Amino acid sequence: MLYKISASSFGGHTPDGELKDFYAYGFVETNEYGEITRWETHVSPEYNNFLDLTIGVHGPFKDGPEAYMKAVMAKLTTAGIDVRQYL
């Protein structure tokens, strides 16, 4: 098995100057043929603050990605971005 581990830090400031940041780490496990057998990503608790600010809701999204994607689509639509042209 081969493991690929990554760690990233993300951050930015709100219009009023408040720092919003979080970190993420993850790994991918593959078999001897290079096929992915396991993939996990984890984020710090501050990720909730980021999601609340950017899309208006945070997880956990235990019932699948639909609630997350619905919030993203609503935010993009409100901003005048038609994502259907990219699908």
C-alpha positions as CSV (number, residue, x, y, z in Angstrom):
1,M,0.0,0.0,0.0
2,L,1.1,3.5,-0.8
3,Y,0.0,6.5,1.3
4,K,-0.1,10.1,0.2
5,I,-0.5,12.6,3.0
6,S,-1.2,16.3,2.5
7,A,-1.8,19.2,4.8
8,S,-3.0,22.6,3.9
9,S,-3.8,25.9,5.6
10,F,-6.5,28.3,4.2
11,G,-7.3,31.8,5.4
12,G,-8.5,35.2,4.5
13,H,-10.1,38.3,5.9
14,T,-13.7,39.4,6.0
15,P,-14.5,42.9,4.7
16,D,-14.3,44.2,8.2
17,G,-10.8,42.7,8.7
18,E,-11.6,39.6,10.7
19,L,-9.3,36.7,10.0
20,K,-11.0,33.5,9.1
21,D,-8.8,30.5,8.7
22,F,-8.8,26.7,9.0
23,Y,-6.6,23.8,8.1
24,A,-7.2,20.5,6.4
25,Y,-5.3,17.3,6.1
26,G,-5.9,14.1,4.3
27,F,-4.5,10.9,2.9
28,V,-5.0,8.6,0.0
29,E,-4.3,4.9,0.2
30,T,-3.7,2.9,-2.9
31,N,-3.2,-0.8,-3.8
32,E,-0.3,-2.2,-5.7
33,Y,-2.0,-1.3,-9.0
34,G,-2.3,2.4,-8.0
35,E,-6.1,2.2,-7.5
36,I,-7.5,4.2,-4.6
37,T,-8.7,2.0,-1.8
38,R,-9.3,4.7,0.8
39,W,-9.5,8.5,0.8
40,E,-10.0,10.7,3.8
41,T,-10.0,14.4,4.4
42,H,-10.3,16.1,7.7
43,V,-10.7,19.8,8.6
44,S,-10.3,21.8,11.8
45,P,-13.4,23.0,13.7
46,E,-12.8,26.5,12.3
47,Y,-14.0,25.2,8.9
48,N,-17.6,25.6,10.2
49,N,-17.0,29.3,10.6
50,F,-15.8,29.5,7.0
51,L,-18.8,27.6,5.7
52,D,-21.2,29.8,7.7
53,L,-19.7,32.9,6.2
54,T,-19.4,31.7,2.6
55,I,-22.5,29.5,2.1
56,G,-24.6,30.2,5.2
57,V,-24.6,26.6,6.6
58,H,-22.2,24.0,7.9
59,G,-22.2,20.3,8.5
60,P,-21.9,17.7,9.4
61,F,-23.6,16.7,6.2
62,K,-24.3,13.1,7.3
63,D,-27.0,12.4,4.7
64,G,-24.8,13.0,1.7
65,P,-23.7,16.0,-0.2
66,E,-27.1,17.3,-1.3
67,A,-27.5,19.9,1.5
68,Y,-24.0,21.2,1.0
69,M,-24.4,21.5,-2.8
70,K,-27.8,23.1,-2.4
71,A,-26.3,25.8,-0.2
72,V,-23.4,26.4,-2.7
73,M,-25.7,26.6,-5.6
74,A,-28.0,29.1,-3.8
75,K,-25.0,31.3,-2.9
76,L,-23.7,31.2,-6.5
77,T,-27.1,32.0,-7.9
78,T,-27.5,34.9,-5.6
79,A,-24.1,36.2,-6.8
80,G,-25.4,36.0,-10.4
81,I,-23.3,33.0,-11.4
82,D,-25.0,30.4,-13.5
83,V,-23.2,27.2,-13.0
84,R,-25.3,25.2,-15.4
85,Q,-23.1,26.4,-18.2
86,Y,-20.2,24.5,-16.6
87,L,-22.0,21.2,-16.1
